[in-house]
């Protein structure tokens, strides 16, 4: 019997990939959508102004805050966010003492380019005029520098510059203490005024708010914070510093051989140490004295709490006039500078011989 041949049948399965599937359509649709969004973004960027773009950027920019923790509670302890953050009762306020940037224009002046929308001819004319004005101003400045200044003019210019610095420091201190919530209640304890000696900064006691414990020179934490604030302004100025301590006229009832003179001196020394710890160089300290109750702030009330205070003076730096040397030869010959001559005097006539 003949054997039947073995037949092998192949079954070819048809797949769903290739051009017969629909997955490519989804990818193509995503691509077209992305391209449309891209061109829409380009159109929006071209349509808005730079001010609008800056406003959008500022809106999405994260605001920076500083968070500090520490301390054991109290007015200057705990945690605070932003300006005025303090870490303990002896920590320092967190803020910057810098003037705001100058504003553009004055009053209601516009801050846009005045040449915007003008013709090219107007722009060229304005540009030429600006160049002429700048050249004229530079010429005048060179002429002013070329003019020799007298000694009196130099002293006057230095005094005016120093006075402006004092006024700026005075305003900075007022703004700084009012911007810190923890120190705002101590605004009446800080007195700043201009004196012939210099810029005087006084830290005074109030009823119910003292800078030192009774009969002690160990200052409270809020006093250290206030002195640190003062030091930030002092470090921006070059003047020498004079520190004096003052007490009221209440008799001292502490330890023996220790009175208001010693107490005022010790408090002045404690202030000096606090300023140096805050970064004020030691070579800027001109003198440290205790005045006891000899210079009361409230003249008609010697026992008033405001008489207890610390005075920090930024001494003026007006240079004295230059000295003029007169040699013996010049004195004998009568060649004495006019600045050293006194008022003219008329000698009486000699007596007539009898």
DRENKOLDREN-322181 format. One record per atom (N, C-alpha, C): residue in three letters; y, x, z. Coordinates in steps of 0.02 Angstrom, whole numbers, padded with zeros to 5 digits, always signed. Layout:
BEGIN
ALAYXZ
...
REM end
This chain:
BEGIN
UNK-00058+00043+00000
UNK+00000+00000+00000
UNK+00061+00045+00000
UNK+00105+00031-00044
UNK+00165+00074-00052
UNK+00214+00062+00005
UNK+00244+00118+00031
UNK+00293+00111+00085
UNK+00360+00087+00058
UNK+00390+00041+00097
UNK+00456+00015+00076
UNK+00510+00066+00097
UNK+00558+00076+00054
UNK+00613+00124+00070
UNK+00657+00098+00128
UNK+00682+00144+00168
UNK+00727+00126+00224
UNK+00798+00122+00198
UNK+00827+00065+00208
UNK+00896+00053+00182
UNK+00944+00058+00242
UNK+00994+00102+00236
UNK+01046+00110+00288
UNK+01110+00079+00262
UNK+01135+00033+00299
UNK+01195-00003+00278
UNK+01255+00018+00321
UNK+01306+00042+00289
UNK+01368+00062+00323
UNK+01417+00003+00325
UNK+01444-00008+00383
UNK+01494-00062+00390
UNK+01561-00029+00406
UNK+01607-00036+00361
UNK+01673-00006+00368
UNK+01720-00057+00399
UNK+01746-00038+00459
UNK+01791-00083+00494
UNK+01863-00071+00472
UNK+01895-00122+00456
UNK+01965-00116+00434
UNK+02010-00118+00495
UNK+02055-00066+00504
UNK+02100-00064+00561
UNK+02164-00104+00549
UNK+02202-00109+00603
UNK+02266-00146+00597
UNK+02325-00099+00595
UNK+02317-00031+00593
UNK+02373+00016+00591
UNK+02401+00023+00522
UNK+02439+00077+00513
UNK+02469+00090+00448
UNK+02523+00040+00431
UNK+02529+00027+00365
UNK+02583-00017+00344
UNK+02564-00090+00352
UNK+02501-00101+00373
UNK+02482-00171+00383
UNK+02501-00196+00452
UNK+02519-00148+00503
UNK+02538-00171+00570
UNK+02613-00186+00576
UNK+02635-00210+00636
UNK+02706-00227+00646
UNK+02740-00187+00700
UNK+02708-00134+00726
UNK+02739-00094+00779
UNK+02801-00058+00754
UNK+02801-00038+00691
UNK+02858-00001+00664
UNK+02921-00044+00663
UNK+02911-00109+00657
UNK+02969-00153+00655
UNK+03007-00153+00721
UNK+02970-00149+00776
UNK+03002-00147+00842
UNK+03043-00083+00850
UNK+03014-00026+00829
UNK+03049+00038+00834
UNK+03111+00038+00790
UNK+03104+00009+00730
UNK+03161+00006+00684
UNK+03217-00037+00713
UNK+03198-00092+00744
UNK+03248-00137+00774
UNK+03285-00101+00832
UNK+03248-00063+00872
UNK+03281-00025+00926
UNK+03329+00027+00898
UNK+03309+00059+00844
UNK+03352+00110+00813
UNK+03417+00078+00787
UNK+03409+00021+00752
UNK+03469-00012+00725
UNK+03515-00035+00782
UNK+03486-00060+00836
UNK+03527-00081+00893
UNK+03564-00023+00925
UNK+03529+00034+00931
UNK+03562+00093+00960
UNK+03619+00117+00916
UNK+03609+00117+00850
UNK+03662+00138+00804
UNK+03721+00091+00807
UNK+03707+00027+00813
UNK+03762-00022+00817
UNK+03802-00011+00881
UNK+03767+00002+00937
UNK+03802+00015+01000
UNK+03842+00079+00997
UNK+03816+00129+00961
UNK+03851+00193+00954
UNK+03916+00184+00915
UNK+03913+00149+00859
UNK+03973+00138+00819
UNK+04023+00092+00855
UNK+03997+00045+00894
UNK+04042+00003+00933
UNK+04079+00044+00986
UNK+04044+00093+01017
UNK+04075+00136+01065
UNK+04130+00179+01033
UNK+04115+00206+00973
UNK+04166+00245+00938
UNK+04227+00203+00922
UNK+04216+00141+00903
UNK+04273+00097+00887
UNK+04315+00083+00949
UNK+04282+00072+01006
UNK+04318+00058+01068
UNK+04358+00120+01091
UNK+04329+00179+01085
UNK+04365+00240+01104
UNK+04426+00251+01060
UNK+04422+00232+00999
UNK+04479+00241+00954
UNK+04532+00187+00964
UNK+04513+00131+00993
UNK+04560+00075+00998
UNK+04602+00078+01062
UNK+04577+00108+01117
UNK+04613+00109+01181
UNK+04656+00171+01185
UNK+04706+00169+01229
UNK+04751+00226+01240
UNK+04723+00272+01293
UNK+04756+00331+01300
UNK+04734+00380+01349
UNK+04744+00353+01420
UNK+04798+00314+01432
UNK+04810+00286+01498
UNK+04753+00238+01517
UNK+04731+00197+01468
UNK+04676+00152+01483
UNK+04611+00189+01497
UNK+04599+00242+01459
UNK+04539+00282+01472
UNK+04542+00314+01541
UNK+04602+00340+01561
UNK+04608+00370+01626
UNK+04598+00319+01682
UNK+04623+00257+01669
UNK+04612+00205+01719
UNK+04539+00188+01727
UNK+04502+00186+01671
UNK+04430+00172+01675
UNK+04394+00228+01713
UNK+04414+00292+01698
UNK+04383+00348+01732
UNK+04398+00347+01807
UNK+04460+00330+01826
UNK+04477+00327+01896
UNK+04439+00271+01932
UNK+04426+00216+01895
UNK+04391+00160+01926
UNK+04319+00179+01945
UNK+04287+00218+01900
UNK+04217+00236+01913
UNK+04210+00301+01952
UNK+04267+00337+01965
UNK+04263+00400+02002
UNK+04248+00384+02075
UNK+04200+00418+02106
UNK+04184+00405+02177
UNK+04239+00430+02222
UNK+04257+00391+02272
UNK+04307+00412+02320
UNK+04274+00457+02372
UNK+04309+00512+02388
UNK+04280+00562+02435
UNK+04304+00547+02505
UNK+04258+00542+02550
UNK+04274+00534+02621
UNK+04237+00586+02659
UNK+04266+00604+02715
UNK+04234+00653+02759
UNK+04213+00618+02822
UNK+04152+00631+02844
UNK+04125+00601+02904
UNK+04106+00656+02952
UNK+04138+00656+03009
UNK+04123+00706+03059
UNK+04104+00670+03123
UNK+04057+00697+03158
UNK+04034+00667+03220
UNK+04033+00719+03274
UNK+04033+00696+03334
UNK+04031+00742+03390
UNK+04074+00716+03447
UNK+04079+00755+03499
UNK+04120+00736+03555
UNK+04082+00690+03602
UNK+04114+00675+03656
UNK+04083+00633+03707
UNK+04122+00570+03717
UNK+04155+00545+03665
UNK+04193+00483+03671
UNK+04264+00498+03692
UNK+04302+00446+03705
UNK+04371+00454+03725
UNK+04416+00446+03665
UNK+04481+00457+03676
UNK+04530+00445+03624
UNK+04520+00491+03564
UNK+04504+00554+03578
UNK+04497+00602+03524
UNK+04425+00620+03510
UNK+04376+00584+03538
UNK+04306+00600+03527
UNK+04274+00551+03481
UNK+04209+00558+03473
UNK+04172+00512+03430
UNK+04177+00530+03358
UNK+04169+00482+03315
UNK+04169+00493+03244
UNK+04228+00458+03212
UNK+04250+00485+03156
UNK+04304+00454+03118
UNK+04294+00472+03045
UNK+04316+00428+03001
UNK+04308+00438+02929
UNK+04376+00450+02900
UNK+04381+00501+02857
UNK+04444+00513+02821
UNK+04491+00554+02863
UNK+04557+00539+02855
UNK+04608+00577+02888
UNK+04605+00566+02963
UNK+04619+00621+02997
UNK+04621+00616+03069
UNK+04553+00623+03102
UNK+04501+00645+03066
UNK+04435+00651+03096
UNK+04435+00706+03148
UNK+04407+00691+03205
UNK+04404+00740+03259
UNK+04332+00744+03284
UNK+04313+00804+03304
UNK+04244+00814+03325
UNK+04237+00813+03400
UNK+04292+00824+03438
UNK+04288+00823+03510
UNK+04357+00815+03538
UNK+04363+00812+03604
UNK+04429+00805+03633
UNK+04471+00866+03623
UNK+04442+00922+03605
UNK+04481+00982+03592
UNK+04481+01000+03519
UNK+04454+00957+03477
UNK+04452+00973+03406
UNK+04519+00958+03374
UNK+04526+00978+03312
UNK+04590+00973+03278
UNK+04588+00917+03226
UNK+04646+00884+03214
UNK+04649+00832+03163
UNK+04637+00861+03094
UNK+04605+00821+03052
UNK+04590+00842+02984
UNK+04641+00812+02936
UNK+04687+00853+02913
UNK+04737+00830+02865
UNK+04769+00892+02834
UNK+04808+00881+02783
UNK+04843+00936+02750
UNK+04917+00925+02756
UNK+04954+00980+02767
UNK+05026+00976+02773
UNK+05057+01006+02710
UNK+05059+00969+02659
UNK+05089+00992+02597
UNK+05132+00937+02568
UNK+05186+00958+02538
UNK+05231+00909+02508
UNK+05199+00876+02448
UNK+05217+00812+02433
UNK+05190+00779+02374
UNK+05215+00812+02311
UNK+05177+00807+02256
UNK+05200+00838+02194
UNK+05264+00806+02169
UNK+05307+00843+02134
UNK+05369+00814+02109
UNK+05355+00759+02059
UNK+05395+00706+02063
UNK+05387+00650+02017
UNK+05424+00662+01952
UNK+05402+00629+01901
UNK+05434+00635+01836
UNK+05492+00586+01833
UNK+05550+00611+01812
UNK+05607+00567+01805
UNK+05636+00549+01873
UNK+05690+00511+01872
UNK+05723+00490+01933
UNK+05734+00415+01930
UNK+05729+00383+01988
UNK+05741+00311+01989
UNK+05691+00275+01948
UNK+05714+00236+01899
UNK+05669+00197+01857
UNK+05658+00228+01790
UNK+05665+00294+01784
UNK+05655+00327+01719
UNK+05583+00318+01696
UNK+05575+00310+01632
UNK+05508+00304+01605
UNK+05475+00373+01604
UNK+05409+00373+01609
UNK+05371+00435+01610
UNK+05337+00448+01544
UNK+05357+00412+01492
UNK+05329+00424+01426
UNK+05374+00471+01387
UNK+05348+00496+01332
UNK+05385+00542+01291
UNK+05442+00506+01258
UNK+05506+00526+01268
UNK+05562+00491+01236
UNK+05563+00498+01161
UNK+05527+00549+01136
UNK+05527+00559+01063
UNK+05474+00517+01029
UNK+05434+00479+01066
UNK+05381+00439+01036
UNK+05412+00384+00994
UNK+05391+00377+00934
UNK+05416+00326+00889
UNK+05478+00348+00850
UNK+05506+00407+00866
UNK+05565+00430+00829
UNK+05544+00462+00764
UNK+05593+00468+00720
UNK+05579+00498+00656
UNK+05570+00573+00663
UNK+05543+00605+00612
UNK+05532+00677+00615
UNK+05598+00714+00618
UNK+05649+00686+00584
UNK+05714+00719+00584
UNK+05745+00718+00654
UNK+05738+00660+00689
UNK+05764+00656+00757
UNK+05727+00703+00804
UNK+05660+00706+00794
UNK+05620+00751+00836
UNK+05642+00824+00827
UNK+05652+00844+00764
UNK+05673+00913+00751
UNK+05741+00927+00782
UNK+05788+00878+00776
UNK+05854+00888+00805
UNK+05851+00893+00880
UNK+05810+00851+00912
UNK+05803+00853+00984
UNK+05770+00918+01007
UNK+05721+00941+00968
UNK+05688+01004+00985
UNK+05736+01062+00982
UNK+05778+01064+00931
UNK+05828+01118+00925
UNK+05878+01116+00982
UNK+05898+01055+01002
UNK+05945+01049+01057
UNK+05914+01071+01122
UNK+05850+01055+01132
UNK+05816+01077+01193
UNK+05812+01153+01196
UNK+05798+01184+01139
UNK+05795+01256+01137
UNK+05863+01287+01153
UNK+05917+01257+01127
UNK+05983+01283+01142
UNK+06000+01276+01216
UNK+05982+01218+01245
UNK+05995+01208+01316
UNK+05956+01257+01359
UNK+05893+01269+01341
UNK+05852+01316+01379
UNK+05880+01386+01374
UNK+05903+01406+01314
UNK+05932+01472+01305
UNK+05996+01480+01345
UNK+06038+01427+01346
UNK+06099+01429+01383
UNK+06086+01434+01458
UNK+06037+01396+01482
UNK+06020+01398+01552
UNK+05993+01467+01572
UNK+05952+01496+01530
UNK+05925+01563+01544
UNK+05981+01614+01545
UNK+06029+01606+01500
UNK+06086+01653+01498
UNK+06127+01648+01561
UNK+06139+01586+01585
UNK+06177+01578+01646
UNK+06141+01607+01706
UNK+06075+01598+01708
UNK+06037+01627+01764
UNK+06041+01703+01763
UNK+06037+01733+01704
UNK+06042+01805+01700
UNK+06111+01829+01722
UNK+06163+01791+01703
UNK+06230+01811+01724
UNK+06238+01805+01800
UNK+06208+01751+01829
UNK+06212+01744+01901
UNK+06176+01801+01937
UNK+06119+01821+01909
UNK+06083+01877+01940
UNK+06120+01942+01932
UNK+06158+01948+01878
UNK+06194+02010+01865
UNK+06255+02016+01910
UNK+06282+01959+01935
UNK+06340+01962+01978
UNK+06321+01990+02046
UNK+06356+02039+02070
UNK+06340+02066+02136
UNK+06360+02016+02191
UNK+06316+02005+02239
UNK+06330+01960+02294
UNK+06357+01999+02353
UNK+06407+01971+02384
UNK+06434+02003+02443
UNK+06387+01992+02502
UNK+06398+02030+02554
UNK+06356+02024+02613
UNK+06363+01954+02644
UNK+06423+01927+02642
UNK+06434+01860+02669
UNK+06396+01808+02629
UNK+06395+01815+02563
UNK+06358+01768+02521
UNK+06282+01773+02533
UNK+06258+01833+02544
UNK+06186+01842+02557
UNK+06167+01809+02623
UNK+06207+01820+02675
UNK+06193+01790+02740
UNK+06195+01714+02735
UNK+06244+01688+02699
UNK+06251+01615+02691
UNK+06191+01586+02653
UNK+06170+01621+02599
UNK+06113+01596+02560
UNK+06049+01597+02602
UNK+06039+01650+02641
UNK+05980+01652+02684
UNK+05981+01598+02736
UNK+06040+01585+02765
UNK+06046+01533+02816
UNK+06031+01464+02786
UNK+06056+01451+02726
UNK+06043+01387+02694
UNK+05969+01378+02678
UNK+05938+01432+02654
UNK+05866+01429+02638
UNK+05826+01416+02701
UNK+05843+01450+02755
UNK+05807+01441+02818
UNK+05817+01370+02846
UNK+05878+01344+02839
UNK+05891+01277+02863
UNK+05851+01225+02825
UNK+05844+01234+02759
UNK+05803+01188+02719
UNK+05730+01191+02740
UNK+05706+01251+02756
UNK+05637+01258+02779
UNK+05627+01221+02846
UNK+05676+01227+02890
UNK+05672+01192+02955
UNK+05671+01117+02945
UNK+05714+01092+02902
UNK+05716+01019+02889
UNK+05651+00995+02860
UNK+05622+01035+02815
UNK+05558+01016+02785
UNK+05503+01016+02838
UNK+05502+01066+02882
UNK+05452+01068+02935
UNK+05460+01010+02983
UNK+05522+00992+02998
UNK+05534+00936+03043
UNK+05507+00871+03014
UNK+05518+00861+02950
UNK+05493+00800+02917
UNK+05417+00800+02913
UNK+05388+00859+02900
UNK+05315+00864+02896
UNK+05282+00846+02962
UNK+05311+00868+03017
UNK+05282+00853+03083
UNK+05285+00778+03097
UNK+05340+00747+03080
UNK+05346+00675+03093
UNK+05295+00636+03051
UNK+05289+00654+02988
UNK+05241+00619+02945
UNK+05169+00632+02968
UNK+05155+00693+02990
UNK+05086+00710+03009
UNK+05064+00672+03071
UNK+05106+00669+03122
UNK+05085+00637+03184
UNK+05079+00561+03175
UNK+05119+00532+03130
UNK+05115+00460+03117
UNK+05056+00442+03072
UNK+05027+00492+03037
UNK+04971+00478+02992
UNK+04904+00485+03026
UNK+04902+00508+03088
UNK+04839+00517+03125
UNK+04836+00464+03179
UNK+04789+00416+03173
UNK+04787+00362+03223
UNK+04779+00387+03294
UNK+04739+00439+03304
UNK+04726+00463+03372
UNK+04788+00494+03404
UNK+04835+00519+03364
UNK+04895+00551+03390
UNK+04957+00508+03384
UNK+04950+00450+03353
UNK+05010+00409+03341
UNK+05042+00387+03406
UNK+05002+00374+03457
UNK+05030+00352+03521
UNK+05067+00409+03556
UNK+05058+00471+03532
UNK+05093+00528+03561
UNK+05155+00547+03522
UNK+05177+00504+03477
UNK+05236+00520+03436
UNK+05298+00531+03480
UNK+05304+00493+03535
UNK+05361+00501+03579
UNK+05356+00565+03621
UNK+05298+00596+03621
UNK+05290+00659+03658
UNK+05310+00720+03617
UNK+05324+00710+03553
UNK+05342+00766+03509
UNK+05416+00758+03489
UNK+05456+00806+03509
UNK+05528+00806+03493
UNK+05543+00868+03451
UNK+05575+00857+03393
UNK+05592+00911+03348
UNK+05666+00906+03331
UNK+05703+00961+03342
UNK+05774+00961+03326
UNK+05796+01031+03307
UNK+05853+01034+03272
UNK+05882+01097+03252
UNK+05934+01118+03303
UNK+05929+01180+03326
UNK+05976+01208+03374
UNK+06005+01272+03346
UNK+06060+01297+03374
UNK+06087+01361+03351
UNK+06036+01418+03356
UNK+05989+01413+03403
UNK+05938+01465+03411
UNK+05885+01460+03357
UNK+05869+01399+03334
UNK+05818+01389+03284
UNK+05789+01319+03287
UNK+05733+01310+03254
UNK+05699+01245+03254
UNK+05660+01239+03319
UNK+05679+01189+03360
UNK+05648+01180+03426
UNK+05598+01123+03424
UNK+05536+01138+03443
UNK+05482+01088+03446
UNK+05462+01082+03519
UNK+05472+01022+03547
UNK+05457+01011+03617
UNK+05401+00960+03626
UNK+05354+00976+03668
UNK+05299+00931+03687
UNK+05312+00909+03758
UNK+05330+00846+03767
UNK+05353+00821+03832
UNK+05304+00771+03860
UNK+05306+00764+03926
UNK+05265+00714+03961
UNK+05297+00645+03954
UNK+05255+00594+03958
UNK+05277+00525+03962
UNK+05247+00494+04025
UNK+05275+00438+04046
UNK+05246+00402+04102
UNK+05178+00375+04080
UNK+05126+00398+04113
UNK+05058+00377+04097
UNK+05024+00419+04044
UNK+05059+00469+04016
UNK+05029+00513+03965
UNK+05057+00583+03976
UNK+05020+00624+04012
UNK+05042+00692+04027
UNK+05004+00742+03984
UNK+05035+00800+03976
UNK+05005+00853+03935
UNK+04958+00898+03976
UNK+04972+00903+04042
UNK+04931+00945+04086
UNK+04913+00903+04147
UNK+04857+00919+04178
UNK+04842+00887+04243
UNK+04894+00907+04294
UNK+04902+00867+04346
UNK+04952+00880+04397
UNK+04940+00948+04430
UNK+04991+00990+04427
UNK+04988+01055+04459
UNK+04942+01105+04426
UNK+04922+01093+04363
UNK+04874+01137+04329
UNK+04902+01159+04262
UNK+04877+01215+04237
UNK+04896+01240+04171
UNK+04840+01231+04120
UNK+04785+01198+04141
UNK+04731+01183+04094
UNK+04748+01119+04056
UNK+04767+01126+03994
UNK+04792+01069+03956
UNK+04737+01020+03937
UNK+04756+00957+03927
UNK+04709+00905+03905
UNK+04691+00916+03832
UNK+04637+00881+03811
UNK+04616+00887+03741
UNK+04667+00862+03692
UNK+04702+00807+03708
UNK+04752+00782+03661
UNK+04811+00829+03656
UNK+04824+00868+03709
UNK+04877+00918+03705
UNK+04858+00974+03657
UNK+04795+00995+03660
UNK+04772+01047+03614
UNK+04775+01023+03542
UNK+04758+00960+03531
UNK+04761+00932+03464
UNK+04833+00931+03439
UNK+04880+00914+03482
UNK+04950+00912+03462
UNK+04977+00982+03448
UNK+04957+01030+03489
UNK+04978+01099+03477
UNK+04948+01126+03413
UNK+04886+01107+03398
UNK+04856+01128+03335
UNK+04894+01100+03276
UNK+04917+01038+03281
UNK+04957+01009+03228
UNK+05022+01048+03219
UNK+05053+01066+03274
UNK+05115+01105+03271
UNK+05102+01173+03239
UNK+05045+01203+03256
UNK+05029+01270+03230
UNK+05022+01269+03154
UNK+04999+01214+03125
UNK+04991+01211+03053
UNK+05057+01215+03016
UNK+05110+01190+03048
UNK+05177+01196+03019
UNK+05205+01266+03033
UNK+05194+01291+03093
UNK+05220+01357+03112
UNK+05193+01411+03065
UNK+05129+01406+03047
UNK+05098+01458+03006
UNK+05127+01459+02935
UNK+05162+01407+02914
UNK+05192+01407+02847
UNK+05262+01436+02847
UNK+05288+01456+02905
UNK+05355+01484+02910
UNK+05351+01554+02939
UNK+05399+01598+02922
UNK+05393+01668+02942
UNK+05429+01685+03007
UNK+05465+01639+03038
UNK+05507+01656+03095
UNK+05466+01676+03157
UNK+05499+01715+03200
UNK+05471+01732+03265
UNK+05471+01669+03309
UNK+05432+01671+03363
UNK+05422+01612+03405
UNK+05440+01629+03477
UNK+05476+01583+03510
UNK+05491+01588+03581
UNK+05461+01527+03615
UNK+05424+01538+03669
UNK+05390+01484+03705
UNK+05416+01483+03777
UNK+05432+01423+03800
UNK+05456+01417+03869
UNK+05424+01355+03901
UNK+05406+01361+03965
UNK+05378+01306+04003
UNK+05430+01277+04051
UNK+05429+01211+04060
UNK+05478+01177+04103
UNK+05442+01128+04148
UNK+05467+01120+04209
UNK+05441+01071+04256
UNK+05498+01026+04279
UNK+05480+00974+04316
UNK+05531+00932+04347
UNK+05550+00962+04415
UNK+05591+00926+04452
UNK+05615+00951+04516
UNK+05573+00928+04575
UNK+05517+00898+04561
UNK+05473+00877+04617
UNK+05445+00938+04652
UNK+05451+00943+04717
UNK+05425+01002+04752
UNK+05350+01010+04740
UNK+05330+01072+04730
UNK+05260+01086+04717
UNK+05221+01088+04783
UNK+05166+01051+04784
UNK+05127+01048+04846
UNK+05057+01075+04837
UNK+05049+01125+04795
UNK+04983+01153+04783
UNK+04968+01211+04829
UNK+04937+01262+04802
UNK+04917+01319+04842
UNK+04978+01359+04864
UNK+04970+01398+04914
UNK+05025+01437+04941
UNK+05046+01492+04891
UNK+05111+01511+04897
UNK+05139+01563+04853
UNK+05132+01545+04779
UNK+05133+01480+04765
UNK+05128+01457+04696
UNK+05173+01396+04690
UNK+05224+01401+04647
UNK+05272+01347+04640
UNK+05285+01330+04568
UNK+05341+01297+04557
UNK+05358+01275+04489
UNK+05372+01333+04442
UNK+05397+01389+04469
UNK+05407+01447+04426
UNK+05341+01473+04399
UNK+05293+01481+04443
UNK+05227+01505+04420
UNK+05193+01454+04375
UNK+05199+01390+04391
UNK+05167+01338+04352
UNK+05197+01335+04281
UNK+05263+01338+04275
UNK+05294+01335+04209
UNK+05276+01396+04167
UNK+05271+01454+04201
UNK+05252+01515+04164
UNK+05179+01510+04140
UNK+05134+01486+04183
UNK+05064+01481+04164
UNK+05055+01430+04107
UNK+05092+01377+04107
UNK+05086+01328+04053
UNK+05113+01356+03987
UNK+05166+01396+03991
UNK+05191+01429+03931
UNK+05139+01478+03903
UNK+05106+01515+03948
UNK+05054+01561+03926
UNK+04995+01524+03896
UNK+04977+01467+03925
UNK+04922+01427+03898
UNK+04939+01402+03827
UNK+05002+01385+03817
UNK+05024+01364+03750
UNK+05020+01422+03700
UNK+05039+01482+03723
UNK+05034+01541+03679
UNK+04961+01552+03658
UNK+04915+01548+03706
UNK+04845+01559+03690
UNK+04819+01505+03642
UNK+04841+01443+03652
UNK+04820+01389+03607
UNK+04846+01400+03536
UNK+04907+01424+03529
UNK+04935+01437+03462
UNK+04897+01494+03428
UNK+04881+01546+03466
UNK+04843+01602+03437
UNK+04773+01581+03417
UNK+04741+01539+03457
UNK+04675+01514+03438
UNK+04679+01471+03376
UNK+04736+01439+03364
UNK+04745+01398+03305
UNK+04763+01438+03243
UNK+04771+01504+03250
UNK+04783+01547+03193
UNK+04852+01577+03188
UNK+04896+01566+03237
UNK+04963+01596+03235
UNK+04956+01670+03256
UNK+04981+01717+03215
UNK+04974+01788+03232
UNK+05009+01805+03297
UNK+04979+01851+03334
UNK+05007+01870+03399
UNK+05074+01906+03391
UNK+05084+01942+03336
UNK+05146+01980+03327
UNK+05206+01936+03312
UNK+05194+01871+03303
UNK+05251+01826+03292
UNK+05278+01797+03357
UNK+05244+01810+03413
UNK+05268+01786+03478
UNK+05323+01833+03503
UNK+05383+01808+03506
UNK+05440+01849+03528
UNK+05445+01852+03604
UNK+05438+01795+03636
UNK+05442+01794+03710
UNK+05407+01731+03736
UNK+05383+01737+03798
UNK+05351+01681+03834
UNK+05380+01681+03904
UNK+05414+01627+03923
UNK+05448+01625+03988
UNK+05434+01559+04022
UNK+05441+01559+04088
UNK+05439+01498+04129
UNK+05509+01483+04155
UNK+05532+01421+04147
UNK+05600+01403+04167
UNK+05602+01359+04228
UNK+05545+01341+04255
UNK+05542+01297+04313
UNK+05581+01233+04298
UNK+05627+01213+04343
UNK+05667+01152+04334
UNK+05740+01168+04320
UNK+05754+01229+04295
UNK+05823+01251+04285
UNK+05855+01221+04223
UNK+05815+01194+04177
UNK+05843+01167+04115
UNK+05812+01098+04103
UNK+05832+01047+04142
UNK+05801+00981+04134
UNK+05822+00947+04070
UNK+05776+00910+04041
UNK+05791+00872+03980
UNK+05832+00810+03998
UNK+05816+00779+04054
UNK+05854+00721+04079
UNK+05899+00746+04135
UNK+05961+00761+04118
UNK+06006+00792+04166
UNK+06019+00749+04227
UNK+06023+00684+04218
UNK+06040+00639+04273
UNK+05979+00615+04312
UNK+05920+00637+04292
UNK+05858+00616+04327
UNK+05812+00677+04332
UNK+05823+00721+04380
UNK+05784+00784+04384
UNK+05710+00775+04393
UNK+05688+00718+04421
UNK+05617+00707+04432
UNK+05584+00667+04377
UNK+05619+00655+04322
UNK+05592+00617+04267
UNK+05533+00654+04236
UNK+05483+00616+04213
UNK+05422+00648+04184
UNK+05438+00687+04121
UNK+05489+00668+04084
UNK+05505+00702+04021
UNK+05534+00772+04033
UNK+05553+00787+04094
UNK+05575+00855+04108
UNK+05516+00904+04107
UNK+05456+00880+04116
UNK+05396+00922+04111
UNK+05379+00930+04037
UNK+05387+00989+04010
UNK+05379+00997+03938
UNK+05367+01070+03921
UNK+05343+01079+03859
UNK+05335+01146+03829
UNK+05382+01149+03769
UNK+05420+01202+03765
UNK+05468+01211+03710
UNK+05446+01270+03666
UNK+05439+01257+03601
UNK+05421+01308+03552
UNK+05478+01313+03502
UNK+05510+01370+03497
UNK+05569+01379+03455
UNK+05553+01429+03400
UNK+05565+01408+03338
UNK+05561+01454+03281
UNK+05630+01486+03274
UNK+05635+01549+03293
UNK+05699+01584+03297
UNK+05728+01597+03227
UNK+05792+01585+03221
UNK+05824+01597+03156
UNK+05824+01672+03140
UNK+05826+01686+03074
UNK+05821+01756+03051
UNK+05884+01778+03014
UNK+05941+01751+03031
UNK+06003+01771+02997
UNK+06017+01844+03014
UNK+06019+01889+02964
UNK+06029+01960+02979
UNK+06101+01972+03002
UNK+06110+02018+03049
UNK+06178+02034+03071
UNK+06215+02074+03017
UNK+06281+02074+03017
UNK+06318+02113+02968
UNK+06304+02187+02975
UNK+06307+02221+02919
UNK+06292+02293+02919
UNK+06344+02331+02959
UNK+06322+02384+02993
UNK+06367+02424+03034
UNK+06405+02473+02990
UNK+06466+02489+03012
UNK+06508+02536+02976
UNK+06521+02595+03022
UNK+06504+02654+02999
UNK+06513+02715+03039
UNK+06581+02745+03024
UNK+06615+02765+03076
UNK+06680+02798+03070
UNK+06674+02867+03099
UNK+06683+02917+03058
UNK+06678+02986+03080
UNK+06742+03005+03119
UNK+06736+03055+03161
UNK+06797+03077+03197
UNK+06853+03098+03150
UNK+06836+03130+03094
UNK+06886+03151+03046
UNK+06924+03091+03018
UNK+06885+03037+03001
UNK+06917+02977+02973
UNK+06962+02944+03026
UNK+06940+02946+03089
UNK+06981+02915+03141
UNK+07046+02954+03150
UNK+07043+03022+03148
UNK+07104+03062+03157
UNK+07151+03054+03099
UNK+07123+03046+03038
UNK+07166+03040+02979
UNK+07191+02969+02968
UNK+07167+02922+03008
UNK+07189+02853+03000
UNK+07152+02814+02947
UNK+07099+02841+02918
UNK+07060+02807+02866
UNK+07006+02763+02898
UNK+07027+02710+02929
UNK+06981+02664+02962
UNK+06974+02602+02919
UNK+06913+02577+02908
UNK+06904+02516+02867
UNK+06945+02457+02894
UNK+06968+02416+02849
UNK+07009+02359+02870
UNK+06971+02311+02915
UNK+06903+02308+02907
UNK+06863+02262+02948
UNK+06862+02282+03021
UNK+06878+02347+03035
UNK+06878+02370+03104
UNK+06948+02373+03134
UNK+06998+02361+03094
UNK+07066+02363+03119
UNK+07084+02298+03154
UNK+07119+02302+03207
UNK+07143+02243+03242
UNK+07207+02217+03211
UNK+07235+02165+03241
UNK+07298+02138+03215
UNK+07354+02189+03220
UNK+07398+02186+03172
UNK+07453+02233+03170
UNK+07499+02222+03230
UNK+07519+02276+03261
UNK+07563+02272+03319
UNK+07626+02313+03305
UNK+07681+02287+03328
UNK+07746+02322+03320
UNK+07762+02358+03384
UNK+07768+02423+03380
UNK+07783+02463+03439
UNK+07857+02456+03456
UNK+07873+02455+03519
UNK+07943+02451+03539
UNK+07979+02515+03521
UNK+08043+02511+03506
UNK+08079+02572+03489
UNK+08083+02619+03549
UNK+08087+02684+03537
UNK+08091+02731+03592
UNK+08156+02723+03630
UNK+08156+02735+03694
UNK+08218+02728+03733
UNK+08271+02779+03710
UNK+08334+02756+03711
UNK+08389+02801+03692
UNK+08403+02851+03748
UNK+08414+02912+03726
UNK+08430+02962+03778
UNK+08496+02946+03814
UNK+08498+02956+03877
UNK+08558+02944+03916
UNK+08607+03002+03910
REM end
